[in-house]
Amino acid sequence: MEQYASQYARSLIEASLDPLLTISGEGKIMDMNRATAHIIGLTYNEIADSDFFEYFTEPHKAREVYQEVFEKGSVADYPLTLRHISGKLTDVLFNGSLFRDDKGEVLGVVIVARDVTDQKRKAKELTDSKEFAEKANEEAQLAKHNAQLATRKAEEAVRAKQQFLSNMSHEIRTPMNAIIGFTKVLLKTELNSKQKEYLTAIKMSGDALIVLINDILDLAKVDAGKMTFEQIPFRPELSLSAMLHLFKQKIQEKNLKLVVDYDKHIPNVLLGDPVRLHQIILNLVSNAIKFTNSGFIKVSVTLINEDNDNVTLRFSVSDTGIGIEKPKLEKIFENFQQGSSDSSRLYGGTGLGLAIVKKLVVSQGGAIQVESEINKGSTFSFTLDFLKTDKLPDAEIEMIELNGEIKKIRVLVAEDVPLNQLLMKTILDEFGFECDIAENGKIAVEKLKVNLYDVVLMDLQMPEMNGFEATEYIRNQLMLKLPVIALTADVTTVDLAKCTAAGMNDYIAKPVDERLLYSKLVTLVKQTRTSREEDTASDLSEIKGKCTDLVSLMQRTKSNPALMMEMISLYLEQTPPLVDTMKQSMKNQDWSTLYSAVHKMIPSFSIMGINHDFEVMARKVQEYASTQQQSTGISELVLQLENVCTQACKELETEYKVLKNIKV
């Protein structure tokens, strides 16, 4: 009977899901149930006679409550945390009481550790939910408005996030412009000390920022439906080759082999968004290289369907890397997910790249899939539809050779970031163009008042005066017609209508495409100079009419005939010699004498009522004589000044005779 009672008691103890232990007066474990062994992760024999306190995260607290049992006889619901050998933690409520022998002598303590991990988690979740609800309902009047308030706050949060990203986009991509730009500079030159300096800047800034920033910004745009997809002509084979070239050094560093399998049946030119296609493939190839330490990377493009108007292409990126666990394959395209728990620690990254890839593919009507096997590699493949076209890509505009009429182009760059100033100066120097820097729109306007430029590269966001304000001032106050090209760091949201309304001729996105920049600069300058030559011819024909207006002279002399005759006489006396001097000094390239002659001519234009445009021409000639930095069109301006002054003399001789008769 005694044996039966003992077995019955043991069965009851083992039936408990909570740990039950008996502890000796010295703190050693005397006995326990299976739940105790399970929650600690050791066997019965490993636990028996071990120190009871070492299994808690805070042994000193366990010892204190143990001692309290001896002092009070029992303890109830004291919170402690048990540690599994794997590190897993279990929250328990410690309940203990003394147990004695038949004589009443204390033998030790009986412990029941009730597992409250789930209960505690649920309680915390409930508490957190209550706190969140209370905060969300602070301004709510009725319970039925709670859902509306939560929705409104969510919408406001999305709008605030988008506004923040819109504001930050320029500031973030501006240094990216410099990083990528200097990379292009280095690729075209042999390494020297300056290039090593650039390389250091690229490594420090580019590697740390470009992937993270682009991922976060682009993911937000896709989520908000702000991502736009262009339909422009591009050459897929050339585009793919140029993009893969970016990985050449990294692939060589890891001793990998790059295999490219491109279907030659694919049309040479397609309509689509090459930038977003680059982004998708770049993410996939970058991942393949990151997670592959030996073997190869294979990029395949296959034509899987074609009709009169469309083609469907399958793009595949395969590697012989570490592979992805099957349970992870379903979640690999979710935000902040990586192939294994160690991936972020070992390889870095945000876990956003594949999420963006999927959203970019799906947003264009495509589909993406992945196949992988641990330690054998992975294959990511996606399909996209493209329109067929006969048009040529804009990016294929060849570098235009400067003809005899365009020997130099003088560019004013309005840019407030020093690194980007240096980058633009470096690029323009390589083009053989002259470059002047203005730190903001206000300085750009002041420089345009006194200097001659062929074109302005105008950053949109600058202190003092932004690009829009500066361009409006150039058009409406300075009345200048030179081309203004906007520089924008966020081409997907740039307000092109606002650029046009301000008077800008074109825009170019940062990071700057050097070939596109060169093409736009030369094309716009050629157009402007052709137009200016036509205007010059038109002006030369117009001055065959009357070019002087004596209203100004009458105002200055209060219509006094004698004084008017005296001033006209002085003009007729000094102007022909000044014109001869101007012509001869231009011919002799005597810039000092040219400057002096034109300087003396300028005040007479306003006095004799000669059109203000001729005064502007004279100041441009004067500026050139001072700096010799811009020769284009100066000879034509000198000829035009000669013609207008000659005609003015003829008209004033007639006026002089009329005034003389009046005086008589």
C-alpha positions as CSV (number, residue, x, y, z in Angstrom):
1,M,0.0,0.0,0.0
2,E,2.8,2.3,0.9
3,Q,4.5,1.6,-2.5
4,Y,1.2,2.3,-4.3
5,A,0.8,5.7,-2.5
6,S,4.3,6.6,-3.5
7,Q,3.7,5.7,-7.1
8,Y,0.4,7.6,-7.0
9,A,2.1,10.7,-5.6
10,R,4.8,10.5,-8.2
11,S,2.2,10.3,-11.0
12,L,0.5,13.4,-9.8
13,I,3.9,15.3,-9.7
14,E,4.8,14.2,-13.2
15,A,1.4,15.1,-14.5
16,S,2.1,18.8,-13.7
17,L,3.2,20.9,-16.6
18,D,4.9,23.3,-14.2
19,P,8.3,22.6,-12.7
20,L,8.2,20.9,-9.3
21,L,11.3,20.7,-7.2
22,T,12.5,19.9,-3.7
23,I,15.5,21.8,-2.5
24,S,17.7,20.9,0.4
25,G,18.7,23.3,3.2
26,E,22.0,23.9,1.4
27,G,20.2,24.9,-1.9
28,K,20.8,21.7,-3.7
29,I,18.2,20.1,-5.9
30,M,17.0,16.9,-4.3
31,D,14.2,15.9,-6.7
32,M,12.2,17.2,-9.6
33,N,9.6,16.3,-12.3
34,R,10.0,16.0,-16.0
35,A,8.7,19.6,-16.6
36,T,11.7,20.9,-14.6
37,A,14.2,19.0,-16.8
38,H,12.4,20.2,-20.0
39,I,12.3,23.8,-19.0
40,I,16.0,23.7,-18.1
41,G,17.1,21.5,-21.0
42,L,19.1,19.0,-18.9
43,T,18.5,15.4,-17.8
44,Y,17.4,14.3,-14.4
45,N,20.9,13.1,-13.5
46,E,22.5,16.3,-14.7
47,I,20.2,18.4,-12.6
48,A,20.2,16.3,-9.4
49,D,22.3,17.7,-6.6
50,S,23.2,20.8,-8.6
51,D,22.9,24.3,-7.3
52,F,19.2,25.4,-7.6
53,F,20.1,29.1,-8.0
54,E,22.3,28.8,-11.1
55,Y,19.3,28.1,-13.4
56,F,17.8,31.6,-12.9
57,T,18.8,34.8,-14.7
58,E,19.1,36.5,-11.4
59,P,20.6,34.0,-8.9
60,H,20.7,36.4,-6.1
61,K,17.0,37.1,-6.2
62,A,16.3,33.3,-6.3
63,R,18.5,32.9,-3.2
64,E,16.6,35.8,-1.5
65,V,13.2,34.3,-2.1
66,Y,14.5,30.8,-1.1
67,Q,15.7,32.3,2.2
68,E,12.4,34.0,2.7
69,V,10.6,30.6,2.6
70,F,12.7,29.6,5.6
71,E,11.9,32.9,7.4
72,K,8.1,32.9,6.6
73,G,7.3,29.3,6.0
74,S,6.1,29.9,2.5
75,V,6.3,32.4,-0.5
76,A,3.7,32.8,-3.2
77,D,3.8,34.2,-6.8
78,Y,7.3,35.7,-6.7
79,P,8.4,36.6,-10.3
80,L,11.6,35.0,-11.5
81,T,13.1,33.9,-14.9
82,L,14.5,30.5,-15.6
83,R,17.2,30.0,-18.3
84,H,17.2,27.1,-20.7
85,I,20.7,25.9,-21.7
86,S,20.0,27.2,-25.2
87,G,19.5,30.6,-23.8
88,K,15.7,30.6,-24.0
89,L,14.1,32.3,-21.1
90,T,10.9,31.3,-19.2
91,D,9.0,33.6,-16.9
92,V,7.7,31.8,-13.8
93,L,5.9,32.6,-10.6
94,F,7.9,31.1,-7.7
95,N,5.8,29.4,-5.0
96,G,7.6,27.7,-2.2
97,S,6.9,26.1,1.2
98,L,8.8,24.2,3.8
99,F,8.6,20.4,4.1
100,R,9.4,18.5,7.2
101,D,10.0,15.0,8.4
102,D,7.8,13.0,10.8
103,K,9.4,14.8,13.7
104,G,8.7,18.2,12.4
105,E,12.3,18.9,11.4
106,V,12.7,21.1,8.3
107,L,14.2,19.1,5.5
108,G,14.1,21.7,2.7
109,V,11.7,23.6,0.4
110,V,9.1,22.4,-2.1
111,I,9.1,24.7,-5.1
112,V,6.3,25.1,-7.7
113,A,7.5,27.4,-10.6
114,R,4.3,28.2,-12.6
115,D,5.2,29.0,-16.3
116,V,3.6,32.4,-17.0
117,T,5.6,33.3,-20.1
118,D,2.6,33.3,-22.5
119,Q,0.4,34.9,-19.8
120,K,3.0,37.6,-19.3
121,R,3.4,38.2,-23.0
122,K,-0.4,38.4,-23.5
123,A,-0.6,40.7,-20.5
124,K,2.1,43.0,-22.0
125,E,0.4,42.9,-25.4
126,L,-2.9,43.8,-23.7
127,T,-1.3,46.6,-21.7
128,D,0.4,47.9,-24.8
129,S,-2.8,47.7,-26.7
130,K,-4.6,49.6,-24.0
131,E,-2.0,52.3,-23.8
132,F,-2.1,52.7,-27.6
133,A,-5.9,52.8,-27.6
134,E,-5.8,55.4,-24.8
135,K,-3.4,57.6,-26.7
136,A,-5.4,57.2,-29.9
137,N,-8.6,58.1,-28.1
138,E,-7.4,61.2,-26.2
139,E,-9.3,63.5,-28.5
140,A,-12.1,61.1,-29.3
141,Q,-15.6,62.0,-28.0
142,L,-17.4,58.7,-28.7
143,A,-16.3,55.1,-28.9
144,K,-17.7,54.8,-32.4
145,H,-15.1,57.4,-33.6
146,N,-12.2,55.2,-32.6
147,A,-11.8,53.5,-35.9
148,Q,-12.1,56.8,-37.8
149,L,-9.5,58.4,-35.6
150,A,-7.1,55.4,-36.1
151,T,-7.6,55.6,-39.9
152,R,-7.0,59.3,-40.0
153,K,-3.9,59.0,-38.0
154,A,-2.6,56.3,-40.3
155,E,-3.3,58.4,-43.3
156,E,-1.6,61.4,-41.7
157,A,1.4,59.2,-40.9
158,V,1.7,58.1,-44.5
159,R,1.4,61.6,-45.8
160,A,4.0,62.8,-43.3
161,K,6.3,60.0,-44.3
162,Q,5.9,60.9,-48.0
163,Q,6.5,64.6,-47.3
164,F,9.6,63.8,-45.3
165,L,10.9,61.5,-48.0
166,S,10.2,64.1,-50.6
167,N,12.0,66.8,-48.6
168,M,14.9,64.5,-47.8
169,S,15.3,63.0,-51.3
170,H,17.2,66.0,-52.6
171,E,19.5,66.2,-49.6
172,I,20.2,62.5,-49.7
173,R,20.7,62.1,-53.5
174,T,22.9,65.2,-53.7
175,P,26.0,63.5,-52.1
176,M,25.1,60.5,-54.2
177,N,25.6,62.6,-57.3
178,A,29.1,63.4,-56.2
179,I,29.9,59.8,-55.3
180,I,28.7,58.3,-58.6
181,G,30.1,61.2,-60.6
182,F,33.6,60.8,-59.2
183,T,33.4,57.1,-59.9
184,K,32.8,57.9,-63.6
185,V,35.7,60.3,-63.5
186,L,38.0,57.6,-62.1
187,L,36.9,55.0,-64.6
188,K,38.1,57.3,-67.5
189,T,41.5,58.2,-66.0
190,E,44.6,56.4,-64.7
191,L,45.0,56.4,-60.9
192,N,47.0,59.2,-59.4
193,S,47.0,60.9,-56.1
194,K,43.9,62.9,-56.7
195,Q,42.0,59.9,-58.0
196,K,43.0,57.9,-54.9
197,E,41.5,60.8,-52.9
198,Y,38.3,60.4,-54.9
199,L,38.4,56.7,-54.5
200,T,38.6,57.0,-50.7
201,A,35.5,59.3,-50.7
202,I,33.6,56.9,-52.9
203,K,34.4,53.9,-50.7
204,M,33.5,55.8,-47.5
205,S,30.3,57.3,-48.8
206,G,29.1,55.2,-51.6
207,D,29.3,51.7,-50.1
208,A,27.7,52.8,-46.9
209,L,24.9,54.9,-48.3
210,I,23.8,54.1,-51.8
211,V,22.2,50.7,-51.3
212,L,20.5,51.6,-48.0
213,I,19.2,55.0,-49.1
214,N,18.0,53.9,-52.5
215,D,16.3,50.8,-51.0
216,I,14.4,52.9,-48.4
217,L,13.4,55.7,-50.7
218,D,12.4,53.4,-53.6
219,L,10.4,51.1,-51.3
220,A,8.5,54.0,-49.9
221,K,7.7,55.3,-53.4
222,V,6.5,51.9,-54.6
223,D,4.3,51.5,-51.4
224,A,2.8,54.9,-51.9
225,G,2.2,54.3,-55.6
226,K,4.5,57.2,-56.5
227,M,6.9,55.1,-58.6
228,T,6.6,56.0,-62.2
229,F,7.8,53.8,-65.2
230,E,9.0,55.4,-68.3
231,Q,8.4,54.1,-71.8
232,I,11.6,55.2,-73.7
233,P,13.6,53.4,-76.4
234,F,16.7,51.5,-75.2
235,R,19.0,48.7,-76.3
236,P,18.5,45.8,-73.8
237,E,21.8,44.0,-74.8
238,L,23.9,47.2,-74.5
239,S,22.1,48.3,-71.4
240,L,22.7,44.9,-69.7
241,S,26.4,44.9,-70.7
242,A,26.9,48.4,-69.3
243,M,25.2,47.5,-66.0
244,L,27.2,44.2,-65.6
245,H,30.4,46.1,-66.2
246,L,29.8,47.8,-62.8
247,F,30.4,44.4,-61.1
248,K,33.6,43.5,-63.0
249,Q,36.0,44.5,-60.2
250,K,34.0,42.9,-57.4
251,I,33.7,39.6,-59.4
252,Q,37.4,39.6,-60.0
253,E,38.1,40.2,-56.4
254,K,36.1,37.1,-55.4
255,N,37.6,35.0,-58.2
256,L,34.2,34.3,-59.7
257,K,33.3,33.7,-63.3
258,L,30.6,35.8,-64.9
259,V,28.5,34.0,-67.6
260,V,26.2,36.0,-69.8
261,D,23.7,34.2,-72.0
262,Y,21.8,36.7,-74.2
263,D,19.2,35.6,-76.8
264,K,20.1,37.1,-80.1
265,H,16.5,36.9,-81.3
266,I,15.6,39.8,-79.0
267,P,14.9,43.0,-81.0
268,N,17.8,45.5,-80.8
269,V,15.6,48.4,-79.5
270,L,12.6,48.1,-77.1
271,L,10.4,50.5,-75.3
272,G,10.5,50.4,-71.5
273,D,12.2,51.7,-68.4
274,P,15.9,50.8,-68.5
275,V,16.6,52.6,-65.2
276,R,14.2,50.3,-63.3
277,L,15.3,47.3,-65.2
278,H,18.9,48.1,-64.2
279,Q,17.7,48.4,-60.6
280,I,16.1,45.0,-60.6
281,I,19.1,43.2,-62.2
282,L,21.5,45.2,-60.1
283,N,19.9,44.0,-56.9
284,L,19.8,40.4,-58.1
285,V,23.4,40.3,-59.3
286,S,24.6,42.2,-56.2
287,N,23.0,39.5,-54.0
288,A,24.4,36.7,-56.1
289,I,27.9,38.1,-55.8
290,K,27.5,38.8,-52.1
291,F,26.4,35.2,-51.2
292,T,28.7,33.4,-53.6
293,N,32.3,32.7,-52.6
294,S,33.3,30.3,-55.4
295,G,32.0,29.3,-58.8
296,F,30.1,31.5,-61.2
297,I,27.3,34.1,-61.6
298,K,25.1,33.5,-64.7
299,V,22.9,36.2,-66.2
300,S,20.5,35.0,-68.9
301,V,18.0,36.9,-71.0
302,T,15.6,34.8,-73.2
303,L,12.9,35.7,-75.6
304,I,9.8,33.7,-74.6
305,N,7.1,35.4,-76.7
306,E,6.9,37.9,-79.6
307,D,4.1,39.3,-81.7
308,N,3.8,42.4,-84.0
309,D,3.8,44.9,-81.1
310,N,5.2,43.2,-78.0
311,V,7.9,40.9,-76.7
312,T,8.1,39.0,-73.4
313,L,11.5,38.5,-71.9
314,R,12.7,36.2,-69.1
315,F,15.7,37.5,-67.1
316,S,17.5,35.0,-64.9
317,V,20.3,35.5,-62.4
318,S,21.9,32.2,-61.1
319,D,24.8,31.6,-58.7
320,T,26.6,28.8,-57.0
321,G,26.4,30.4,-53.6
322,I,25.1,29.5,-50.1
323,G,21.5,29.0,-51.2
324,I,18.3,29.7,-49.3
325,E,16.5,27.4,-46.9
326,K,13.1,26.2,-48.3
327,P,11.1,27.6,-45.4
328,K,12.6,31.0,-46.2
329,L,11.7,31.0,-49.9
330,E,8.1,32.0,-49.3
331,K,9.2,35.0,-47.3
332,I,12.3,36.1,-49.1
333,F,10.5,38.8,-51.0
334,E,9.1,40.4,-47.9
335,N,10.4,43.6,-46.3
336,F,13.5,43.2,-44.1
337,Q,13.8,39.4,-44.8
338,Q,17.0,37.6,-45.6
339,G,17.8,34.0,-46.4
340,S,19.0,33.1,-42.9
341,S,19.3,34.6,-39.5
342,D,23.1,34.9,-40.0
343,S,22.9,36.7,-43.4
344,S,22.6,40.2,-42.0
345,R,25.4,39.7,-39.5
346,L,27.8,38.0,-42.0
347,Y,26.9,39.8,-45.2
348,G,25.2,43.0,-44.2
349,G,22.3,44.6,-45.9
350,T,18.8,45.7,-45.0
351,G,16.7,42.9,-46.4
352,L,14.9,45.4,-48.6
353,G,16.5,44.6,-52.0
354,L,14.3,41.7,-53.0
355,A,11.2,43.3,-51.7
356,I,11.9,46.2,-54.0
357,V,12.7,43.9,-56.9
358,K,9.4,42.1,-56.6
359,K,7.4,45.3,-56.3
360,L,9.2,46.8,-59.3
361,V,8.5,43.6,-61.4
362,V,4.9,43.3,-60.3
363,S,4.1,47.0,-60.7
364,Q,5.1,46.6,-64.4
365,G,2.9,43.6,-64.9
366,G,5.6,41.0,-64.5
367,A,6.2,38.0,-62.3
368,I,9.2,36.8,-60.3
369,Q,10.2,33.4,-58.8
370,V,13.1,31.8,-57.1
371,E,14.6,28.3,-56.9
372,S,17.3,27.5,-54.4
373,E,19.2,24.7,-52.7
374,I,21.4,25.0,-49.7
375,N,25.1,25.1,-50.5
376,K,24.4,24.7,-54.2
377,G,23.1,28.1,-55.2
378,S,20.0,30.0,-56.3
379,T,18.3,31.2,-59.4
380,F,16.1,34.3,-59.5
381,S,14.0,34.8,-62.7
382,F,11.4,37.3,-63.7
383,T,9.4,38.1,-66.8
384,L,8.5,41.5,-68.3
385,D,6.7,42.7,-71.4
386,F,8.2,45.4,-73.6
387,L,6.8,47.2,-76.6
388,K,8.7,47.0,-79.9
389,T,9.8,50.3,-81.6
390,D,11.6,51.7,-84.5
391,K,12.9,54.7,-82.6
392,L,16.5,55.2,-81.6
393,P,17.4,55.6,-77.9
394,D,18.0,59.2,-76.8
395,A,21.1,58.0,-74.9
396,E,22.7,57.1,-78.3
397,I,23.2,60.7,-79.3
398,E,26.9,60.7,-80.0
399,M,29.2,63.3,-78.5
400,I,28.8,66.2,-80.8
401,E,32.1,67.5,-82.3
402,L,32.5,71.2,-81.6
403,N,32.5,72.9,-85.0
404,G,34.3,76.1,-85.9
405,E,31.5,78.3,-84.6
406,I,31.6,76.7,-81.1
407,K,35.1,76.9,-79.9
408,K,34.3,77.3,-76.3
409,I,31.2,77.1,-74.1
410,R,31.1,79.1,-70.9
411,V,28.9,77.5,-68.2
412,L,27.6,79.1,-65.0
413,V,26.9,76.4,-62.4
414,A,24.5,77.4,-59.6
415,E,25.1,74.7,-57.0
416,D,25.4,75.1,-53.2
417,V,27.1,71.8,-52.3
418,P,30.9,72.1,-52.5
419,L,31.4,68.4,-53.5
420,N,29.0,68.8,-56.4
421,Q,30.6,72.0,-57.4
422,L,33.9,70.2,-57.7
423,L,32.3,67.3,-59.6
424,M,30.6,69.7,-62.1
425,K,33.8,71.6,-62.6
426,T,35.7,68.3,-63.2
427,I,33.2,67.1,-65.8
428,L,33.0,70.5,-67.6
429,D,36.8,70.8,-67.6
430,E,37.0,67.4,-69.3
431,F,34.6,68.7,-71.9
432,G,36.9,71.6,-72.5
433,F,34.2,74.0,-71.3
434,E,34.8,77.0,-69.1
435,C,33.1,76.8,-65.7
436,D,32.1,79.5,-63.2
437,I,30.5,78.6,-59.8
438,A,27.7,80.4,-58.0
439,E,26.9,79.1,-54.5
440,N,23.2,80.1,-54.7
441,G,20.7,81.6,-57.0
442,K,21.3,85.2,-55.8
443,I,25.0,85.0,-56.6
444,A,24.2,83.4,-60.0
445,V,22.0,86.5,-60.8
446,E,24.8,88.9,-59.8
447,K,27.3,87.1,-62.0
448,L,24.9,87.2,-64.9
449,K,24.7,91.0,-64.6
450,V,28.4,91.5,-65.2
451,N,29.6,88.3,-67.0
452,L,28.8,86.6,-70.3
453,Y,27.8,82.9,-70.3
454,D,26.4,80.5,-72.9
455,V,24.3,78.4,-70.5
456,V,23.3,78.1,-66.8
457,L,23.2,74.7,-64.9
458,M,20.7,75.6,-62.2
459,D,20.2,73.5,-59.0
460,L,16.6,73.7,-57.8
461,Q,17.1,73.8,-54.1
462,M,19.5,76.4,-52.8
463,P,19.7,78.9,-50.0
464,E,19.1,82.7,-50.4
465,M,17.4,82.2,-53.8
466,N,16.3,78.8,-55.2
467,G,16.6,77.7,-58.8
468,F,13.0,78.6,-59.7
469,E,13.3,82.1,-58.3
470,A,16.7,82.7,-59.9
471,T,15.4,81.6,-63.4
472,E,12.4,83.8,-63.1
473,Y,14.6,86.8,-62.3
474,I,16.9,86.0,-65.2
475,R,13.9,85.9,-67.6
476,N,11.8,88.8,-66.2
477,Q,14.3,91.2,-64.8
478,L,17.6,90.6,-66.7
479,M,15.7,89.8,-69.9
480,L,18.3,87.2,-70.8
481,K,17.6,84.4,-73.3
482,L,20.5,82.1,-72.6
483,P,19.6,78.5,-71.9
484,V,18.9,77.4,-68.3
485,I,19.1,73.7,-67.5
486,A,17.6,72.5,-64.2
487,L,19.7,70.1,-62.1
488,T,17.4,67.9,-60.0
489,A,18.2,65.1,-57.5
490,D,14.7,63.6,-57.6
491,V,13.6,63.1,-61.2
492,T,10.6,61.1,-60.3
493,T,8.9,64.0,-58.5
494,V,10.4,67.0,-60.2
495,D,7.7,69.5,-61.2
496,L,8.6,69.8,-64.9
497,A,5.6,72.2,-65.4
498,K,7.1,74.5,-62.7
499,C,10.5,74.4,-64.4
500,T,9.0,75.3,-67.7
501,A,6.9,78.1,-66.1
502,A,10.0,79.6,-64.5
503,G,11.7,79.8,-67.9
504,M,14.0,76.7,-67.8
505,N,14.8,75.1,-71.2
506,D,15.4,71.6,-70.0
507,Y,16.4,69.5,-67.0
508,I,19.0,66.8,-66.2
509,A,18.8,64.4,-63.3
510,K,21.4,63.7,-60.6
511,P,23.5,61.6,-60.7
512,V,24.5,63.3,-63.9
513,D,24.8,61.3,-67.1
514,E,27.9,62.9,-68.7
515,R,27.0,62.1,-72.3
516,L,23.5,63.4,-71.8
517,L,24.8,66.6,-70.2
518,Y,27.3,67.2,-73.0
519,S,24.6,66.6,-75.6
520,K,22.1,69.0,-74.0
521,L,24.7,71.7,-73.4
522,V,26.0,71.7,-77.0
523,T,22.6,71.3,-78.6
524,L,21.0,74.2,-76.6
525,V,24.0,76.5,-77.1
526,K,24.1,75.8,-80.8
527,Q,20.4,76.6,-81.0
528,T,20.8,79.8,-79.0
529,R,23.7,81.0,-81.1
530,T,21.8,80.3,-84.3
531,S,18.9,82.2,-83.0
532,R,21.1,85.0,-81.8
533,E,22.7,85.3,-85.3
534,E,19.2,85.5,-86.8
535,D,18.3,88.2,-84.3
536,T,21.5,90.1,-85.1
537,A,20.6,90.0,-88.8
538,S,17.1,91.2,-87.9
539,D,18.4,94.0,-85.8
540,L,20.8,95.1,-88.6
541,S,17.8,95.4,-90.9
542,E,15.7,97.2,-88.3
543,I,18.2,100.0,-87.7
544,K,17.6,101.1,-91.3
545,G,14.6,102.9,-89.7
546,K,15.1,105.7,-87.2
547,C,17.3,104.6,-84.3
548,T,17.4,107.8,-82.2
549,D,14.8,109.4,-80.0
550,L,15.4,112.9,-78.8
551,V,12.7,112.7,-76.0
552,S,15.4,111.9,-73.5
553,L,17.6,114.7,-74.7
554,M,14.7,117.1,-74.5
555,Q,14.0,116.1,-70.9
556,R,17.7,116.5,-69.9
557,T,17.9,120.0,-71.5
558,K,14.3,121.1,-70.8
559,S,13.9,121.5,-74.6
560,N,16.5,124.2,-74.7
561,P,17.4,124.3,-78.5
562,A,20.9,125.8,-77.9
563,L,21.8,123.2,-75.2
564,M,20.4,120.4,-77.4
565,M,22.5,121.5,-80.4
566,E,25.6,121.7,-78.2
567,M,25.1,118.1,-77.0
568,I,24.3,116.8,-80.5
569,S,27.4,118.6,-81.7
570,L,29.6,116.9,-79.1
571,Y,28.1,113.5,-80.0
572,L,28.8,114.1,-83.7
573,E,32.3,115.2,-82.9
574,Q,33.4,112.3,-80.6
575,T,31.4,109.3,-82.0
576,P,33.1,108.7,-85.5
577,P,36.6,108.6,-84.0
578,L,35.4,106.3,-81.2
579,V,33.9,104.0,-83.8
580,D,37.1,104.0,-85.9
581,T,39.1,103.2,-82.7
582,M,36.7,100.4,-81.8
583,K,37.0,98.8,-85.2
584,Q,40.8,99.1,-85.4
585,S,41.4,97.9,-81.9
586,M,39.2,94.8,-82.5
587,K,41.2,94.1,-85.7
588,N,44.5,94.5,-83.8
589,Q,43.2,92.6,-80.8
590,D,44.2,95.7,-78.7
591,W,41.8,94.8,-75.9
592,S,42.7,97.8,-73.6
593,T,42.0,100.3,-76.4
594,L,38.8,98.5,-77.3
595,Y,37.6,98.6,-73.7
596,S,38.3,102.3,-73.5
597,A,36.6,103.2,-76.7
598,V,33.4,101.2,-75.9
599,H,33.4,102.6,-72.4
600,K,33.3,106.1,-73.7
601,M,30.5,105.3,-76.2
602,I,28.0,103.7,-73.7
603,P,26.7,106.9,-71.9
604,S,25.7,108.5,-75.2
605,F,23.2,105.7,-76.0
606,S,20.7,106.7,-73.4
607,I,21.3,110.4,-73.9
608,M,20.5,110.2,-77.6
609,G,17.6,107.7,-77.1
610,I,19.3,104.8,-78.8
611,N,17.6,101.5,-78.0
612,H,18.8,99.9,-74.8
613,D,19.7,96.6,-76.6
614,F,22.6,98.3,-78.2
615,E,23.9,99.4,-74.8
616,V,23.7,95.8,-73.7
617,M,25.7,94.8,-76.8
618,A,28.3,97.4,-76.0
619,R,28.7,96.1,-72.4
620,K,29.2,92.6,-73.7
621,V,32.0,93.8,-76.0
622,Q,33.4,95.7,-73.0
623,E,33.3,92.6,-70.9
624,Y,35.1,90.5,-73.5
625,A,37.8,93.2,-73.9
626,S,38.3,93.0,-70.1
627,T,38.5,89.2,-69.8
628,Q,39.0,87.7,-73.3
629,Q,37.0,84.8,-72.0
630,Q,34.2,84.7,-74.6
631,S,34.8,85.6,-78.2
632,T,31.8,84.1,-79.9
633,G,29.7,86.8,-81.6
634,I,31.9,89.7,-80.5
635,S,32.8,90.7,-84.1
636,E,29.2,90.7,-85.0
637,L,28.4,93.0,-82.0
638,V,31.2,95.4,-83.0
639,L,29.8,95.6,-86.5
640,Q,26.3,96.2,-85.2
641,L,27.6,99.0,-82.9
642,E,29.3,100.6,-85.9
643,N,26.1,100.5,-88.0
644,V,23.9,102.0,-85.3
645,C,26.4,104.7,-84.4
646,T,26.8,105.6,-88.1
647,Q,23.1,105.8,-88.6
648,A,22.7,107.8,-85.3
649,C,25.1,110.4,-86.6
650,K,23.2,110.8,-89.8
651,E,19.9,111.2,-88.0
652,L,21.4,113.7,-85.5
653,E,23.0,115.8,-88.3
654,T,19.4,116.3,-89.6
655,E,18.1,117.1,-86.2
656,Y,20.9,119.6,-85.7
657,K,19.9,121.4,-88.9
658,V,16.2,121.5,-87.8
659,L,17.2,122.9,-84.3
660,K,19.4,125.5,-86.0
661,N,16.6,126.8,-88.1
662,I,14.3,126.9,-85.0
663,K,17.0,128.9,-83.1
664,V,17.3,131.3,-86.1
